[in-house]
Amino acid sequence: MKWIGSRISYVDQEHKTTFVIIPENPGIVKSLIGAWFCMWVVIGGTLIWAWTYYPMKRELHLVMIIFMVFWFYYFLRVGRSFFWLMFGKEMLKIDKISLTIKNSIKGYGKAKEFYLENISKVRVVVPKSNSLQAAWENSPWIRGGERLEFDYMGKTISFGRKLDEKESKLLFQVITKRLEDHLKKKKH
């Protein structure tokens, strides 16, 4: 196993190369997001309990429904970010046929396969360090902006969440080399 930075590992085998990208490990941020998520669950539980226990007028029911929709949206957003930080990883596999990308949380996630012949224009995308996009993507409650992308049959496919510029460029070099190698082998 070889490493690119502290978050990306890869293994070269005869017919395939596999990459694993793990999320950042900001310990205090995990604790804060975990506490926020737990508080959000308690708030939702309290609202559901109040809904079933206390008689309410129709207007209050409407307000509760609107608030519960708001609550549920942030429950999903914060929950996904928290579980991504705790148990998530991006897995890539390049073989002689395809590039497969899977965003996995505890092994769950759907792998998407992209045939090598249809992949074009692999590139690194790093926002300017002082831009609003960089600040947004680096915030802890966001799972992250992808730093590498390629064109695939009219769509742009992105991967490499929250990689810094150095890691992105090194990963780009390794991936493009492996893609070229597999395409050359396929032609022969």
N, C-alpha and C positions, 0 to 999 in steps of 0.2 A: 504494500500500500504506500502510495506517495501522497504528499500533502502540498496544496497550494494555499499558503497562508495558514491560518489556524482553523478555518471553517470548511475547507473543501478538501476532500480526500478522493483519490481515484485509484483504480486498479486496472492495469493493462493485462489482458489475457490474449490468447492467440486470435480469437475471432471477435472479441468485443472489448470495449472499455466502459467501465461503470464509474460514475461520479456520485458522490453524496455531499450535499451542501446543507450544513446545519445552521439554524438561526443564531443570531447574536446571543450572547449570554450575559446580559446586564442583570445581575442578581437582584438589585434593589428594585429595578423596573418590574421584574417578574413578581416580586412581593407586592408592589403597589397595584399592578393590574389584577393580581389574584385577590387582593383585598377589595378592590373596586368591584370585581365580578361577584364576590361573595355578598357584598352589600347590595348589589343590584338584584341578586337572587332573593335576598331577605325582603327587599322592598316589594318585589313581585309576589312573593308568598304572602306578605301582609295585605297587599291589595286584593289578592284572590280570596283570602280569608275574610276580609271586610265585605267583599262583594257577596259572599254566601251567608254571612252571619248577620249583617245589619240590613234592615229594610231601608230602601232608598227611593227617592223620587225619580221620575223619568229623566229629568235634567241632569241629576247626579250620575245616573247610569250612562248617559251620553258622554259626560266628562270622563268617567272611569274608562269607557271604551277607547276614547281618544288617547288617554294617557297610557293605557295598556298596549296600544299599537306602538306608541313611542317607546315604551319600556321594552317591548319584544324586539324591536329593531336594534336597540343598543345591547340587549341581552345577547343577540346573535353576533353582533360586531365585536363586542368585547370578549365574548366567549371564544370565538374563533381566533382572535389575536392571542388570547391567553393560552389556549391549547396549542396553538402554533409555536409560541415561545417555549412551552414546556416539552412538547413531544413531537414537533414537526421536523420535517426534512424534505429537501428536494432531491429526487433521485433521477439521474440521467443514465441512459445506456445507449452506446453507439455500437451497432454491429454492422454486418455487411449489407443489411437491407434497410435499416431505419435508425432514426434517433427517437428514443422513447423518453418521455418526461412524465414524472409522477410526483405530485405534491402529496406527501403522506403525513398523516397524523396518527401515530401509533400503528402504522401499517395500513391504515385505511386511506383510500384515495384512488382515483381512477387514473390509470396510465394512458397517455395519449401517444400514439405512434405516428411519426412523420417520415415518409420515405425519402431516402437520401437524394434521389434524382430530382425531387421537387423542392429541395431546400436551396435557397439562394440568398445572397446578401447578408451573411452573418455579420453582426456588428455589435459594438459596445455602445451603450447609451448611458451616459453619466450626466445628470443635470448639473448646472453651474452651482458651485458650493454656496453662494449667497442668494440663490433663487427661492421663491416660494415653494416650488415643486420639491427641491431638496429638503427644505424644512419639513414639509408635509410627509414625504416618504421616510424621513428619518425619525419621525415621531414614534414613540413606543407602542401606541395603540393601533398602528397601521402595520399590517403584515409585511408590507414593504414594496418598494418599486423594483421591478425587474431590471437588471443591468445589461443583459444580453438579449438580443432578438434576431430573428431571421424572417425572411419572407417565405411563405408556403402557400402556393396556389391562391394568390390574391389576398391572403391574410397575413398579419404580423403576429408571430408567436414569440412570447417573452418568457424568460426564466432568469434565475440568479437573484433572488430577493435580498435586498439590502447589502449587496457586496460593495466593498469600497473600490475605488478606481484601480488600485494596484491588483487586487484579487480579480477584478473583472477582466483586466487586460491579460493577466496570466492564464485565466481560464479560457479566454477567447483564443489565445495562441494554441493551447493544448487541444481544444475542441476542433478548431479549423484544421489542425494537422491530422487529427484522427479521421475527420470527415474526408479529407483529401486522400488519405491512405486507403480507406475503405472503398471510395469511389474508383481509385486506380486499380485495386484488386478486383473489383467487380468487372471492369472493362477487359481485364486479361483473362 
